[in-house]
Amino acid sequence: MLVNGTWTKDWTPVQAKDDKGRFVRQISEFRHWITKDGEPGPTGDGGFKAEKGRYHLYVAYICPWASRTLMVRALKQLEEYITVTVVNPVMTDQGWQFDGFPGSHADELNGHQYIHQLYTQVAPEFTGRATVPVLWDKKTATIVNNESADIIRMLNTAFDHLTGSVLDLYPEPQQQEIDQLNASIYEQLNNGVYKAGFASSQFAYEEAYQGVFNMLDILEHQLSDGRSYLLGEQITESDIRTFVTLIRFDAAYYGLFKCNRNLIMQMPFLSKYVQRILEVDGIRDTVSIDHIKQGYYSIKALNPNGIVPVGPALHIQNIDAL
């Protein structure tokens, strides 16, 4: 991580844990918002007006948090409004690196080699982890936001007056229900798989493992009534948050993170749900199973020899080609 603007040591997946060995995730530091008129959003400073071509996303296909933002960019038809750079999925001793892997890109905007250099370009004394996604403002050469939850919510509405999009991933009548579901999904599933994989005690691992499969069982039951999405027939923010974990589960979390009670493909309603979302226009382009496997299995703390498994066979239509 960066300490006072200096890269301090080789990258490791766990920077903090509690007294029972639980993995503790870092809080994002940059929390400004793009708004229709450039006025301040719920957090941070103003000055970030929605404009075509002004903003850029730095993402990793391996990263579920970054992939959330790619999904919303696609669903909200923002491909011509927000450009994208995809980093190398193989984690280096200095964290995320640009270029050098099929499907990854050089940093053509700023000419950096590593993501952490973006952070110190904006904040020379920055202390913390250099994470993706990064929402970048080309106009002022600064980071707007590096919190995926903020980014997907702002992209849901900030550009609608320019694009004409009528899709609402956070409709007002369902906002309370979405917020409650999001909180459970995050704690037990999205972050739960990481708490299991990066646990440093048996207690912490088993606690997280139980949470993961408790949430999966709840979602499987919820979908068993024939609904298309978690809250009905319209895709919402909760589906975005759930999909990014499910699409990585069998390929990475089942084996590497020891979340091995069963595969998603063995849960009939959830596996059909994943397929259904994959078939939504633009979503397949946000998924790369090759990046996901190469990236997760490059984490030396979990896989010292860096061997990437050939399997499992993923029984979702055409998914092995992604």
N, C-alpha and C positions, 0 to 999 in steps of 0.2 A: 504494500500500500504506500501511498504518499504521506510523508510527514514533513510539514513545513515546505512543501513543494519539491521534496527530494524522494526519489524511489528508494525505499529503505532496505528491501531484501527480496528474495525470490517470492513469487506469488504463491499464496496458499489459499484454499477455499474457506478456511475458518479463521476469522480475525477476532472473534469474541465468543465466549460461552458462559453459561451461568454456573452456579456452584453444584448443579446436578448433572453437568455435562451436556446441557441442551445447547444446540446451535443458536446463536443470536445474530439476526440480520441487521446490517447497517441501515441507518435512516438516510434517505436521499437528501442532498444539500441544496440543489438548485430547484426552486419551486415557483418560478414565474409562469404566467399564462398568456397564450395567444387569445385575444378577444376580438370581436367584430370591429370595435372602434379604437382598440389600443388602450382602453382603460384597464386598471388593475383587475386581476381575477381574484379568486378566493384567498390566494397567498401571493407573496412576492410583490414586485414592482410592475408598473404599467410600461407602456411604450412598445408593446409587441402586438401590432395590428395585423389582422389576417390579410395577407397579400399573396397573390400567386407568384410562386418561384422564390419567395423570400426565405423559406425555412427548409431545413435538411434534417434527416434522421440518420444517426449512426446506430447500427443494429448488428446483432449476431443471430443467425438462424438457429444456433444451438440454444439460445437464451429464451425461455418462455416469456419473461417480462418484456423483452424487446419485440418478440413476435406478436404480442398483444397489439403493439402500436402498428405493426405492418398489417394486421388483420383489419383494424379500424380504418387505416388509410385506404385499404382496398374497398371495404364495404361502403365507405363514405365518398368514394370516387375522387380521391385526392392525389392520385398518382401524378397528375400534371401540375399539382400545386406544391407538393413536398417531395424533394428528391431524396435519394437513399444511398448510403454507403454500407456495404456488408463487410464485417471484419472476418479475419481468419478464424475458423472454429477451434483450432488447436491452441490451447492455452500455453503461453510462454512464461518464462521466469519474470517477465515484466507485464504480465497480464495480456489483455487483448492487443493483437497486432494486426496491421493492415496487410492486405495482399498475400500472395504466396500459397494460396490454396484455390482449387477450382471453385468458381462461384463467389469468391471474395474480391474485394476491390482495394485499390490504392486510395489514399486520402488526397483526392484531387483538389479539395477545397483549401486545406491548410498545410499539406505536404508533410504530415507527421508519419512516424513509423508505428507509434503506439497510441492507444486511446488515452493513456494517462497524460500524454503531452497536450491533449486538448484541454484537460483540466487545469494544467499549470499555465497554459496560454491565457486562460481567463482569470485564474486566481493563482498567482505565482507562489503563494504561501499555503496552498491548499493542503489540508490534512484529511485523509479518508481514502476510500476505495474508488478506483476509476472504473465505473460500471457503465453498461449499456442497458437501456437505450439512452442516447443523448439527443435531445431536440435542440438544434443549432440555428441561430439567427445569422444568416449570411450578411445582412445589412449592417449589423453592429459587431459582428464577429464575437459572439458570446453564446454561452449556454443558456437557453431559455429554461429548460426543465430536464431533470434526469430521473423523474419518478413516473413509472409507466402508468400508475393509476390516474395521475393527473393528466398525462398526455392523452390517454384514450378518452377521457371525459371531455377535454377541451376540443379534441378533433371531432367529437360527436356533434358539436354545434357551431364552432368558431367560424367555419368557412361556408356554412349553409347558404348565406346570402349571396355568395359568389358561385357556388356549384349548383344550387337549386335542389340539393339532396333533401328528401323528405323522410329518409330512414332515421328513426330515433332509437338509439340503443339504451337510452335512459329515460323512458317516457314517464311523465309526471305521475300518472296514477299508480305506477308500479315502483316508484323510487324507494319507498321504505322497504318493500319486499326485496328489491334488488340489493339494497345496502345490507340487509340482514343476511341474505344468502351469500353475498360477496365475502362478508366477514367470516362466515363458517368455512367457505371454500378456501379462502386464503389460509386460515389458521390450520385446518386439518389436511388440506390437499395440496394447494400450490406451494406453500412453505413447508407443509408436513413432510413431503418427500425429501426435502433438503434436511429437515430436522432428523429424519431417519438416517439418511446417507451420511451426514456429517456429525452424528452423535458421537460423543466421546465417553459414554457410559452405557452399559446394558439397559439401565433404567430409562435413560433418555431415548434410546433407540426403540424399545418396546412401547413406550408411551406414544411416540410419534407414529410407529407402525399401526397401532390400534386406531389412532386418529385418522390415518390415511384410509384404511379400509372401512371404518365406520362411515366416513363421508362418501366413499364410493358406493357402499350399500344403500345409503340414503338416496343418492342420485339415481342409481339403478331402479329403485322402487318408484321414484318420482316419475321416471320416464316410462314405466310399465303400463301407464294408462293410455298410451298411444299418442301423447302429445309430441310435437315436433321438437320443441325446445324446452328448456328447464321451466320457463314460466308461461308456456302456452305455444301459440303458433307464430309468434314473432321473436326473432333472435334479439337478444339483449346483451348488455355488458357482462352479465353473469355467464353467458355461454362462451364469450370470448375468453374470460378468465379460466373457465373449466377446460375448454378445448386444448389450450396450449400445454396443459399438464397431461391430459389424456393422450395426446398424439405422441408424447415422448415416453409414456409409461412403459410400454412393452419393450421398446428399443433400449432404454437406459435405466429407468428407475427400478424396474422389476429385478434386474440382476445386479447392477452396480450399486444401487442404493438400498438393496436388501428388502425391497417392498414386494415380497415374493409369495404372498398367499395365493394370488392368481393373477393372470394376465387380463388386460382389458378385453382382449378378444374372446375371453371366456365368460364375459358378462354381456348377454345378448342385446340388452337395450342400450347400454353404453357404447358398445361397438357399432351398432347401427346409427347411433347419434353422432359418433365421430365421422362416419362415412357421410352422413347427411350434411354436416357442416363443411366437410371437404369439397362437396359438390356445389357449394355456394360460389358464385362467380368471384374469382380473384383469390380465393383462400388457398388453393393448391400452390400458388406461386409464393406463399409465405412460409412454406414448409420444405425443409431439406433433410430427409432422414440421414443422408450421408454426413452432412454437417453436424447433426445431432449426435450421431454415434462417434464420429471422429473427435468431436469436442468433449463430450463427457468422458470418454475413455482415455483422453489425454491428461486427465486430472491425476497427477502423480500420487497424491495422498490416498487416492482410492484404487489406483491401478498402476503400480510402480513400473511395470514393464511396458505399458502403453499398448498392449495387445487389444485390438478391436475385434469383438466376436463377429462371426459371420451371421449368426441368427439373432433373434428368432425370426422365423418366417412370419411376416405381418399380414394377417388375413383380412386386409382392407383393400378394396379394389385399387390396384395400381400404386399402392403406397410405396413398394420397394423401389419404384422408379423415381420417387421424389427426392 
